[in-house]
Amino acid sequence: MRSTKSRSRGNKSRNNNRPTGGSIINRVFDSSGPDGKVRGTPQQIIEKYNQLHRDGVLSGDRVDAENFAQHAEHYTRLLAEAQREVDSKRDEQEAQNRERQAERDRERQDRLKAQEAAANDPSISEQPEVADTRRVEVERIEAEPTDAGLVETPEAAEPAPPKQVRKPRQRKPRPPVDTAPEAAE
């Protein structure tokens, strides 16, 4: 009978080695190349392996030069794939934004058409208020003082005494603050 551990271990390793998404572009990798580890973003690793490839070619070591070229190509493909994913997500987002904007424009046009229709159709639009002149005349007459035969008294004719203006209260001065540092004991 076969162990389930070996099967599950095999299934996990298939997809775990390749990260997905746009984060690959800025992610820091540890690449184990023939000359030791190379650490950095994919772009930095590509540049390092290309430099090592040139150094291998100049030193006459064709095997190492080809190995470095293959490592650089691997990270170039990885970076290109991540860039395609980022571009497709951006294009998808832009398409959604264009659709939303088109929907807003349609709604705005519909509102403007409805407002124009309301402005042109007198049965729909609000009617202006007409002032009732009879009511205004009655209110004016009621507001006028009537002479009911009363005599005016001298107190009523006297103007009211002027109000007294209060002086602002003066505050007590604050005691001076001692800014000298305390003597250390």
C-alpha positions as CSV (number, residue, x, y, z in Angstrom):
1,M,0.0,0.0,0.0
2,R,1.3,3.5,-0.9
3,S,1.7,6.2,1.6
4,T,-0.5,9.3,1.2
5,K,2.4,11.5,2.3
6,S,4.3,11.0,-0.9
7,R,1.3,11.7,-3.1
8,S,0.4,14.9,-1.3
9,R,4.0,16.1,-1.3
10,G,4.1,15.7,-5.1
11,N,0.9,17.6,-5.6
12,K,2.0,20.6,-3.5
13,S,5.3,21.1,-5.2
14,R,3.7,21.6,-8.6
15,N,2.3,25.1,-8.1
16,N,4.1,26.4,-5.0
17,N,7.3,27.2,-6.8
18,R,5.8,29.8,-9.1
19,P,4.2,32.8,-7.4
20,T,1.4,34.5,-9.2
21,G,0.2,38.1,-9.6
22,G,1.8,41.5,-10.2
23,S,3.8,41.3,-7.0
24,I,6.5,39.3,-8.8
25,I,7.8,42.4,-10.4
26,N,8.9,44.0,-7.1
27,R,9.4,40.8,-5.2
28,V,12.9,39.9,-4.0
29,F,14.1,36.5,-5.1
30,D,17.1,34.4,-3.9
31,S,18.4,32.7,-7.1
32,S,20.8,29.8,-6.6
33,G,23.0,30.1,-9.6
34,P,26.3,28.3,-10.5
35,D,28.3,31.0,-8.8
36,G,26.3,31.1,-5.6
37,K,23.2,33.0,-4.6
38,V,22.0,36.1,-6.4
39,R,19.4,38.2,-4.5
40,G,17.2,40.9,-5.8
41,T,14.1,41.7,-7.9
42,P,13.8,39.9,-11.2
43,Q,15.2,42.9,-13.1
44,Q,18.2,43.1,-10.8
45,I,18.8,39.3,-11.1
46,I,18.6,39.5,-14.9
47,E,21.1,42.3,-15.0
48,K,23.5,40.4,-12.7
49,Y,23.3,37.2,-14.7
50,N,23.8,39.1,-18.0
51,Q,26.9,40.7,-16.4
52,L,28.1,37.2,-15.3
53,H,27.4,35.9,-18.9
54,R,29.6,38.7,-20.4
55,D,32.3,38.0,-17.9
56,G,32.2,34.3,-18.8
57,V,32.4,35.0,-22.5
58,L,35.4,37.4,-21.9
59,S,37.2,34.8,-19.8
60,G,36.6,32.1,-22.4
61,D,34.4,29.9,-20.2
62,R,31.6,29.0,-22.6
63,V,29.8,26.6,-20.3
64,D,29.5,29.0,-17.4
65,A,28.6,31.8,-19.9
66,E,25.8,29.7,-21.4
67,N,24.6,28.7,-17.9
68,F,24.4,32.4,-16.8
69,A,22.6,33.2,-20.1
70,Q,20.0,30.5,-19.4
71,H,19.4,31.8,-15.8
72,A,19.0,35.4,-17.2
73,E,16.5,34.1,-19.8
74,H,14.5,32.3,-17.1
75,Y,14.1,35.4,-15.1
76,T,13.3,37.4,-18.3
77,R,10.5,35.0,-19.0
78,L,9.3,35.2,-15.4
79,L,9.3,39.0,-15.5
80,A,7.6,39.1,-19.0
81,E,4.8,36.9,-17.8
82,A,4.2,39.0,-14.7
83,Q,4.2,42.1,-16.8
84,R,1.6,40.6,-19.1
85,E,-0.6,39.8,-16.1
86,V,-0.2,43.3,-14.7
87,D,-1.1,44.8,-18.2
88,S,-4.1,42.5,-18.6
89,K,-5.4,43.5,-15.1
90,R,-4.8,47.2,-15.9
91,D,-6.7,46.8,-19.2
92,E,-9.5,45.0,-17.5
93,Q,-9.7,47.8,-14.9
94,E,-9.7,50.5,-17.5
95,A,-12.5,48.8,-19.4
96,Q,-14.6,48.6,-16.2
97,N,-13.9,52.3,-15.6
98,R,-15.0,53.2,-19.1
99,E,-18.2,51.2,-18.7
100,R,-19.0,52.9,-15.4
101,Q,-18.3,56.3,-16.9
102,A,-20.5,55.5,-19.9
103,E,-23.3,54.5,-17.5
104,R,-22.9,57.8,-15.6
105,D,-23.0,59.7,-18.8
106,R,-26.2,57.9,-19.9
107,E,-27.9,58.7,-16.5
108,R,-26.8,62.3,-16.8
109,Q,-28.3,62.6,-20.3
110,D,-31.5,61.0,-19.1
111,R,-31.8,63.5,-16.2
112,L,-31.1,66.4,-18.5
113,K,-33.8,65.2,-21.0
114,A,-36.3,64.8,-18.1
115,Q,-35.5,68.4,-16.9
116,E,-35.9,69.8,-20.4
117,A,-39.2,68.0,-20.8
118,A,-40.4,69.4,-17.5
119,A,-39.3,72.9,-18.5
120,N,-41.1,72.7,-21.9
121,D,-44.4,71.1,-20.6
122,P,-46.4,73.6,-18.6
123,S,-48.6,70.9,-17.1
124,I,-45.6,69.2,-15.5
125,S,-43.6,72.2,-14.4
126,E,-44.3,74.1,-11.2
127,Q,-46.7,77.0,-11.5
128,P,-45.6,80.3,-10.2
129,E,-47.4,81.7,-7.1
130,V,-49.8,84.5,-7.7
131,A,-50.0,87.1,-5.0
132,D,-53.4,87.6,-3.5
133,T,-53.7,91.4,-3.6
134,R,-56.9,91.5,-1.6
135,R,-55.2,89.8,1.3
136,V,-52.2,92.2,1.2
137,E,-54.5,95.2,1.3
138,V,-56.3,93.9,4.3
139,E,-53.1,93.2,6.1
140,R,-51.8,96.7,5.3
141,I,-55.0,98.3,6.7
142,E,-54.9,96.3,9.9
143,A,-51.2,97.2,10.4
144,E,-52.0,101.0,10.3
145,P,-52.5,102.5,13.8
146,T,-56.0,103.7,14.4
147,D,-56.9,106.8,16.3
148,A,-59.4,105.7,18.9
149,G,-59.7,109.1,20.6
150,L,-56.9,108.5,23.0
151,V,-54.8,111.4,24.2
152,E,-51.0,111.2,24.0
153,T,-49.2,111.6,27.4
154,P,-45.8,113.3,27.8
155,E,-44.2,110.0,29.1
156,A,-45.1,108.3,25.9
157,A,-43.5,111.1,23.8
158,E,-40.2,111.1,25.9
159,P,-37.4,109.2,24.4
160,A,-36.0,106.2,26.4
161,P,-32.9,107.0,28.5
162,P,-29.7,105.9,26.9
163,K,-28.3,102.5,28.0
164,Q,-25.3,102.6,30.3
165,V,-22.2,101.2,28.8
166,R,-20.2,99.0,31.2
167,K,-16.5,99.2,31.4
168,P,-14.6,96.0,30.9
169,R,-13.4,94.4,34.1
170,Q,-9.7,94.6,34.6
171,R,-7.9,91.4,35.5
172,K,-5.5,91.0,38.3
173,P,-1.9,90.7,37.1
174,R,-0.5,87.2,37.4
175,P,2.4,86.6,39.7
176,P,5.8,86.4,37.9
177,V,7.0,82.9,37.1
178,D,10.4,82.0,38.4
179,T,12.3,80.8,35.3
180,A,15.6,80.2,37.1
181,P,16.4,76.5,37.5
182,E,16.3,75.0,40.9
183,A,19.6,74.5,42.6
184,A,20.6,70.8,42.5
185,E,21.1,69.3,46.0
